[in-house]
Amino acid sequence: EPEVTQTPSHQVTQMGQEVILRCVPISNHLYFYWYRQILGQKVEFLVSFYNNEISEKSEIFDDQFSVERPDGSNFTLKIRSTKLEDSAMYFCASSAESRGETQYFGPGTRLLVL
Amino acid sequence: SQQGEEDPQALSIQEGENATMNCSYKTSINNLQWYRQNSGRGLVHLILIRSNEREKHSGRLRVTLDTSKKSSSLLITASRAADTASYFCATDTGRRALTFGSGTRLQVQP
């Protein structure tokens, strides 16, 4: 069964450093998402991406964040200058063509900012 | 309360018993999705129920949706120790973002 994959599974970085989290969505999906889950808290929406542009973003997704689909398979989330409060599990998700379809989540990247 | 709130927050049952988790939400939805998360792991999609559906089954899972009460329930029948996880409802309001609840932590004792 196709699945969303994410790399790395864990990332430790120093405050102020840039990190890039990578995702490979399900191959025939056209909508891509990033969510995050701070330890012990709810899963929160960050951004959705369609047709090579951001279609929606939350207030969390500020100028420190960016997303990119550099090729036909990868979808990346970049945090330019990490803060302690960016420590969280970051989930990538993808869904098929139409709105209102199931979003399939990857296993997550656990980011720890020291 | 916020969109997509589950109750109870925690549930402990014996293997073989049924587990029922509830989700309430505030605004109109297109669909509601249930996910499972094992400790520290990814989100596994369980079932999606659309706003025009009232009940849906998938194996040992039964989901109901009452749009008049803005609530949904997830029933796991004949629970197993492997069902131990956190269960989240997530609402799709027509925007692409899903709004997740705080989850129900289910512990199934062998």
Interface residues (C-beta under 8 A of the other chain):
Chain A: Y31 Y33 Y35 K42 V43 E44 F45 S48 Y50 S55 E56 S58 M89 F91 A93 R99 G100 E101 T102 Q103 Y104 F105 G106 P107 G108 R110
Chain B: N30 N31 Q33 Y35 G40 R41 G42 L43 V44 H45 L48 R50 F88 A90 D92 G94 R95 R96 A97 L98 T99 F100 G101 S102 G103
